[in-house]
Amino acid sequence: MVKAIYWLKYLHRTGNKLKKTEETKNFYNDLVEGAVSRTLWGKERRFSPEIIADKRSVLKYFTSVISPHILTTDNVLDLGCGPGGFLAILARLCGKVTGADITPNFIKECDKLIQEKRLSNASTVLINSGIIPFPDGHFDKIVMVDTIHHLENAGETMDEVYRILKKDGLLLIFEPNKYNPLLYLMCCLDKNEHGLLRLGTIKKYRQLIGSRYDLISGKYNGLLIGPKGRIALYLADICSSGRLAPFIGWLSPKIFMVARKK
C-alpha cells in the first residue's frame, strides 16, 4: 500500500513535466501507423472518425451542446483536430472549417476523411512551429477538444489562439476533468496524458484563458470519446444530466467552457 501511494505521488510529480511537442507528435504518428498501441484510448476507439461521429455520447454531449454556438456562416478552426472526427461534425454546422494539428499522420487521416465524406467546406493545415499560420482575427469560432493538456507551452499557444480569433469570437473548449477518479488514475498511468495533472479543472482553465475573455459558460460535461461500455456511459449520464447532477456533476468526465474574446 505504501509503495502504491509513493508511486502515485511520483507519477503526479512527473506529470507536471509536459511532454515535448516533438515527442507528442511522434507518439501520435506512431499510433496512427500502428507502431504503438493503447487499449481504451487506442486508435480504433479514441481516434476513429466513424465511431466519433455515430456515438451517442458525442451526439448528446458534443454536437447538441456546441451547435447553439455555431452559425452556418461561421469560419471555424478545429485546433488539435486529430483524424477529423469532430471536424466532420463541425462541417455540418458551419460555413467553413479548418482542421489544424502538429501530427502529420493525423492531417493525412483528416484529409482522407474530408475526401471520403466530400466535405467541400473543410480543409486542413499542419502546424510546424508555435505559430498558428493564420492572420490576426481570422476565425469566428475556435474549437479545442482534448488539446490544451497536451501542449508543451499552453500559455504561448493560447496567445496564438487569442490572436487569430476575431473580436467577440468564441473559444469553445472540451477538456478532461481530473476530478473524475478513474480518469485521473488513467492519466497517471498514461505518460502521454500527464499534462492533465497540472490542469484538468475549471479553475485552472479560467486562469489559463485569463481576463482577455468573458467566460460565458464553464460546466461539467458527460462526453466520453473512448469508452463504449454501457456502464461507463450510464455513469457519465448520471453525473452530467441525471437528477443527481447538481450534486455529483463534478465527477463528470469532461469540462466544457465557452469564452468570448473581448
C-alpha positions in Angstrom: 0.0 0.0 0.0 2.8 2.4 0.9 4.6 1.6 -2.3 1.4 2.3 -4.3 0.9 5.6 -2.7 4.6 6.5 -3.3 4.2 5.5 -7.0 1.1 7.7 -7.5 2.9 10.6 -5.9 5.8 10.1 -8.2 3.6 9.9 -11.2 1.8 13.1 -10.2 5.2 15.0 -9.9 6.4 13.8 -13.2 3.1 14.6 -14.7 3.7 18.2 -14.2 6.5 18.0 -16.7 4.7 18.1 -20.0 5.9 16.0 -22.9 7.8 18.0 -25.5 5.9 18.8 -28.7 8.2 16.6 -30.8 7.6 13.6 -28.5 3.9 14.1 -28.6 3.9 14.4 -32.4 6.0 11.3 -32.7 3.8 9.3 -30.4 0.6 10.1 -32.4 2.3 9.5 -35.7 3.3 6.0 -34.4 -0.2 5.4 -33.0 -1.8 6.0 -36.4 0.8 3.8 -38.1 0.2 1.0 -35.5 3.8 1.2 -34.1 2.4 1.8 -30.6 -0.9 0.7 -29.2 -3.3 1.7 -26.5 -6.5 -0.1 -25.2 -9.1 2.4 -24.0 -7.5 5.4 -25.8 -6.2 3.5 -28.8 -6.6 4.4 -32.5 -9.8 2.4 -33.1 -11.7 3.6 -30.1 -10.4 7.1 -29.4 -9.4 8.2 -32.8 -11.8 6.6 -35.2 -13.8 9.3 -37.0 -16.6 6.9 -37.8 -17.0 5.9 -34.1 -16.9 9.5 -33.0 -19.5 10.7 -35.5 -22.0 8.0 -34.6 -21.5 7.7 -30.9 -24.5 8.6 -28.7 -22.3 10.3 -26.1 -20.8 12.6 -28.8 -24.3 13.4 -30.2 -25.5 14.2 -26.7 -22.5 16.0 -25.1 -20.7 17.5 -28.1 -23.0 18.1 -31.0 -26.0 19.2 -29.0 -24.1 21.5 -26.7 -21.8 23.1 -29.3 -24.4 23.6 -32.1 -26.1 26.5 -30.4 -22.8 28.4 -30.5 -22.0 27.7 -34.2 -23.6 29.7 -37.0 -24.0 28.5 -40.6 -21.9 31.4 -41.7 -19.0 30.9 -39.3 -15.4 30.3 -40.2 -14.3 27.7 -37.6 -10.9 26.3 -36.5 -10.7 22.8 -35.1 -7.4 23.2 -33.3 -5.9 19.8 -32.5 -8.2 18.1 -35.0 -6.7 14.7 -34.8 -8.0 12.4 -37.6 -11.1 14.6 -38.1 -13.9 13.1 -36.1 -15.1 16.3 -34.7 -14.2 18.3 -37.8 -16.7 16.2 -39.7 -19.4 17.2 -37.2 -18.4 20.9 -37.3 -18.5 20.9 -41.1 -22.2 20.2 -41.0 -22.8 23.1 -38.7 -20.7 26.0 -40.0 -19.8 27.8 -43.3 -16.1 26.7 -43.3 -14.0 24.6 -41.0 -10.2 24.2 -40.9 -8.5 21.3 -39.0 -5.1 22.1 -37.6 -2.7 19.7 -35.9 1.0 19.1 -35.3 0.9 15.5 -36.3 1.4 14.8 -40.0 -0.3 11.4 -39.9 -3.4 12.9 -38.3 -3.5 15.5 -41.0 -3.3 12.7 -43.6 -6.1 10.9 -41.9 -8.2 14.1 -41.8 -7.6 14.8 -45.4 -8.7 11.3 -46.3 -11.9 11.7 -44.3 -12.6 15.1 -46.0 -12.4 13.4 -49.4 -14.4 10.3 -48.4 -17.2 12.4 -46.9 -16.9 15.1 -49.6 -16.7 17.9 -47.1 -16.4 20.8 -49.5 -16.2 23.4 -46.8 -13.4 21.6 -44.9 -9.6 21.8 -45.2 -6.5 21.1 -43.0 -3.2 22.7 -42.1 -0.1 21.2 -40.5 1.4 23.3 -37.6 5.1 23.1 -37.8 6.0 25.6 -35.1 4.5 27.5 -32.3 3.0 30.0 -34.7 -0.5 29.0 -36.0 -0.3 30.0 -39.7 -3.3 32.4 -39.9 -3.7 36.2 -39.8 -5.0 38.1 -36.9 -8.7 37.9 -36.3 -9.2 35.2 -38.9 -11.8 32.9 -37.2 -15.2 33.4 -35.8 -15.0 30.3 -33.5 -12.1 28.1 -32.3 -12.9 24.6 -31.0 -10.3 22.7 -28.9 -11.2 19.1 -27.9 -8.8 17.4 -25.5 -6.0 19.6 -26.9 -4.8 22.0 -24.2 -3.4 19.4 -21.7 -1.1 18.1 -24.5 0.5 21.5 -25.1 4.2 22.0 -24.2 3.6 25.6 -23.5 -0.1 26.2 -23.1 0.3 29.9 -22.4 2.1 30.6 -25.8 -0.4 28.6 -27.7 -3.4 30.3 -26.1 -1.8 33.7 -27.0 -1.8 32.5 -30.6 -5.4 31.4 -30.3 -6.3 34.8 -29.0 -4.5 36.5 -31.9 -6.3 34.6 -34.7 -9.8 34.8 -33.1 -12.0 37.7 -34.1 -13.1 40.2 -31.6 -16.3 38.9 -29.9 -15.4 35.5 -31.4 -16.0 32.3 -29.3 -13.4 29.9 -27.9 -15.0 26.5 -27.2 -13.0 24.1 -25.0 -13.6 20.5 -24.1 -11.0 19.0 -21.7 -10.9 16.0 -19.4 -12.0 16.6 -15.8 -9.3 15.3 -13.4 -11.8 15.2 -10.5 -13.1 12.1 -12.1 -11.1 9.5 -10.1 -10.9 6.8 -12.8 -9.9 9.4 -15.4 -7.2 10.8 -13.1 -5.8 7.3 -12.5 -5.7 6.6 -16.2 -3.9 9.8 -16.9 -1.4 9.0 -14.2 -0.7 5.6 -15.9 -0.5 7.0 -19.4 2.6 9.2 -19.8 1.2 11.0 -22.8 -1.7 12.3 -20.7 0.4 13.6 -17.8 -0.3 17.2 -18.8 -3.8 16.9 -17.5 -2.4 16.6 -13.9 -1.4 20.2 -13.9 -4.6 21.4 -15.4 -7.9 19.5 -15.6 -10.2 21.8 -13.5 -12.5 24.7 -14.5 -10.5 27.0 -12.2 -7.2 26.1 -14.0 -8.7 26.7 -17.5 -10.2 30.0 -16.3 -6.8 31.1 -15.2 -5.3 30.0 -18.5 -7.6 31.9 -20.7 -7.2 34.9 -18.5 -9.0 38.3 -18.4 -8.9 38.7 -22.2 -12.1 36.7 -22.5 -15.5 36.9 -20.9 -16.4 33.4 -19.6 -19.9 32.7 -20.9 -20.1 29.1 -19.5 -17.9 26.7 -17.6 -19.7 23.4 -16.9 -19.1 19.7 -16.3 -19.9 17.6 -19.3 -20.5 13.9 -20.0 -18.6 13.4 -23.2 -16.9 10.0 -23.5 -14.9 9.5 -26.7 -13.0 6.3 -26.0 -15.2 4.1 -23.7 -18.2 2.3 -25.3 -19.4 0.2 -22.4 -22.9 0.7 -21.1 -21.8 1.2 -17.5 -19.3 4.0 -18.4 -21.9 5.8 -20.5 -24.6 5.3 -17.8 -22.3 6.7 -15.1 -21.4 9.7 -17.3 -25.1 10.4 -17.8 -25.9 10.2 -14.1 -23.1 12.7 -13.3 -23.8 15.1 -16.1 -27.5 15.1 -16.8 -29.3 13.0 -14.2 -31.2 14.1 -11.2 -28.1 14.0 -9.1 -26.1 16.2 -11.5 -26.3 19.3 -9.3 -24.6 17.3 -6.5 -22.2 15.0 -8.3 -21.6 16.8 -11.6 -18.0 17.5 -10.6 -17.4 13.7 -11.2 -18.2 14.1 -14.9 -15.6 13.0 -17.4 -15.3 16.4 -19.2 -15.3 20.1 -18.8 -17.0 22.3 -21.4 -16.1 26.0 -21.5 -17.3 28.9 -23.7 -15.4 32.2 -23.7 -15.9 35.3 -25.7 -12.9 37.4 -26.8 -13.1 40.9 -25.6 
